[in-house]
Amino acid sequence: QKEVEQDPGPLSVPEGAIVSLNCTYSNSAFQYFMWYRQYSRKGPELLMYTYSSGNKEDGRFTAQVDKSSKYISLFIRDSQPSDSATYLCAMGPVEGAQKLVFGQGTRLTINP
Amino acid sequence: DTEVTQTPKHLVMGMTNKKSLKCEQHMGHRAMYWYKQKAKKPPELMFVYSYEKLSINESVPSRFSPECPNSSLLNLHLHALQPEDSALYLCASSQVQSYEQYFGPGTRLTVT
């Protein structure tokens, strides 16, 4: 079993839909949870950063962490074609070191 | 706009060449990272520098040689690479005690 599981998709939804992206993990030591957006042939862009459990909102994006279920989510409201990208979850620490474990990434397409 | 810059954007090199990738950050971060990313895969950590000292080497072959000349700059020296080393090489930076890593746009390397 991988330490972080993320459905690679691809996921295709119409413009304006609410998108839900998810990761599950097995390591209860993880405290820091990130979501990155990566456009084709570009570097990952940090979208959301959450420490421990709870929700965090930034514009159309909401990140949720449920440590009891070892499950994190990213919601995108009023999705736009410009949101089409690969979304990577990442979490740490790994063995107490300043390292992240990444999910496999979900490829998302928003259709106009 | 990313505050982590990488040069060159693209690099094609033969297996006997020596080349260097460069990374610069202007965020005052004291931790810097090199990652390798293959197509449709998440970034894979190679090296971590903390306060300009190598703190993590993920058992990377010696044909990859990192260097951190000062707190803003990170280099990756390449020598005698193999075609399977062709990938997107990403630089990232963060505060030393933080897991919020900010990525550069990457250098797309092709080894012929």
Interface residues (C-beta under 8 A of the other chain):
Chain A: P8 Y32 M34 Y36 R41 K42 G43 P44 E45 L46 Y49 L88 A90 G92 P93 A97 Q98 K99 L100 F102 G103 Q104 G105
Chain B: T2 V4 Q6 A31 K40 K41 P42 P43 L45 V48 S50 S55 I56 L88 L90 S94 V96 Y99 E100 Q101 Y102 F103 G104 P105 G106 R108
